Amino acid sequence: MLNLGDGCRALFFAAQTGNEAVMKVLLRAGAAVDKAANDGRTSLLMAAQWGHDAVVAAIVAVGADVDLPMKGDGRTALIMAATFGREATVRVLLEAGADANWAAYDGQTPLIMALQNKHTRVMGMLVEAGASMDKAMAG
């Protein structure tokens, strides 16, 4: 059963499952989009990890911080989307101004994660958006 007290559990559930309709209802009701779950992920990070680009777009549209890092490791929604090769989600995040050169606490960047996981189209998108291999390696 979902705890709808502050809307966060429902928000996280909608983000993980890609339920755009529920997400939009929660966002209209003022759900805290930048609040993190116990594991440090926000609803944007969850939706990006699973490649729910329409949900990511809805969250971004209400002003979520696209570069808000995950507590604990510093990964952003763009790093998560790049890691899993979520092309449409990467596009949405880049169009929203996500930093293509953000480095997590371990130095990993979206470009390095796309490279490590052989997501060549995502790599191309990131380079086109200004991602630098030099910054990735300096991490």
HUQUI-V729492 format. One record per residue. N is the residue number from 1. RES is the residue in one letter. PHI is phi as a letter, one per 20 degrees, with the letter a starting at -180 (* if undefined). NEAR is the number of other ideal C-beta (glycine too) atoms within 8 Angstrom. Layout:
BEGIN
n: (N;N)
res: (RES;RES)
phi: (PHI;PHI)
near: (NEAR;NEAR)
END
This chain:
BEGIN
n: (1;2;3;4;5;6;7;8;9;10;11;12;13;14;15;16;17;18;19;20;21;22;23;24;25;26;27;28;29;30;31;32;33;34;35;36;37;38;39;40;41;42;43;44;45;46;47;48;49;50;51;52;53;54;55;56;57;58;59;60;61;62;63;64;65;66;67;68;69;70;71;72;73;74;75;76;77;78;79;80;81;82;83;84;85;86;87;88;89;90;91;92;93;94;95;96;97;98;99;100;101;102;103;104;105;106;107;108;109;110;111;112;113;114;115;116;117;118;119;120;121;122;123;124;125;126;127;128;129;130;131;132;133;134;135;136;137;138;139)
res: (M;L;N;L;G;D;G;C;R;A;L;F;F;A;A;Q;T;G;N;E;A;V;M;K;V;L;L;R;A;G;A;A;V;D;K;A;A;N;D;G;R;T;S;L;L;M;A;A;Q;W;G;H;D;A;V;V;A;A;I;V;A;V;G;A;D;V;D;L;P;M;K;G;D;G;R;T;A;L;I;M;A;A;T;F;G;R;E;A;T;V;R;V;L;L;E;A;G;A;D;A;N;W;A;A;Y;D;G;Q;T;P;L;I;M;A;L;Q;N;K;H;T;R;V;M;G;M;L;V;E;A;G;A;S;M;D;K;A;M;A;G)
phi: (*;e;e;e;g;d;n;f;f;f;f;f;f;f;f;f;e;m;e;f;f;f;g;f;f;f;f;f;e;n;g;f;f;e;f;e;f;g;e;n;e;e;f;f;f;f;f;f;g;e;m;e;f;f;f;g;f;f;f;f;f;e;n;f;f;f;d;f;f;f;f;o;c;m;f;d;g;f;f;f;f;f;g;e;m;e;g;f;f;g;g;g;f;f;f;e;n;f;f;f;d;f;d;f;f;e;n;f;d;g;f;f;f;f;f;f;d;l;e;f;f;f;g;f;f;f;f;f;e;o;f;d;f;f;f;f;f;f;i)
near: (2;6;8;6;4;7;12;11;9;13;15;12;11;15;16;9;7;11;9;11;6;10;16;9;8;12;13;6;7;6;12;9;13;9;10;10;10;4;6;9;11;14;16;17;13;13;17;16;12;11;10;13;11;8;14;16;9;12;15;13;7;8;6;12;7;13;9;10;10;12;5;6;9;10;10;17;16;17;14;13;17;16;10;11;10;15;10;8;15;15;10;12;15;13;6;8;6;12;8;13;11;13;11;14;6;7;9;10;16;16;16;12;12;15;9;6;9;5;12;7;8;15;11;8;12;15;9;6;8;7;13;8;7;6;11;13;7;6;11)
END
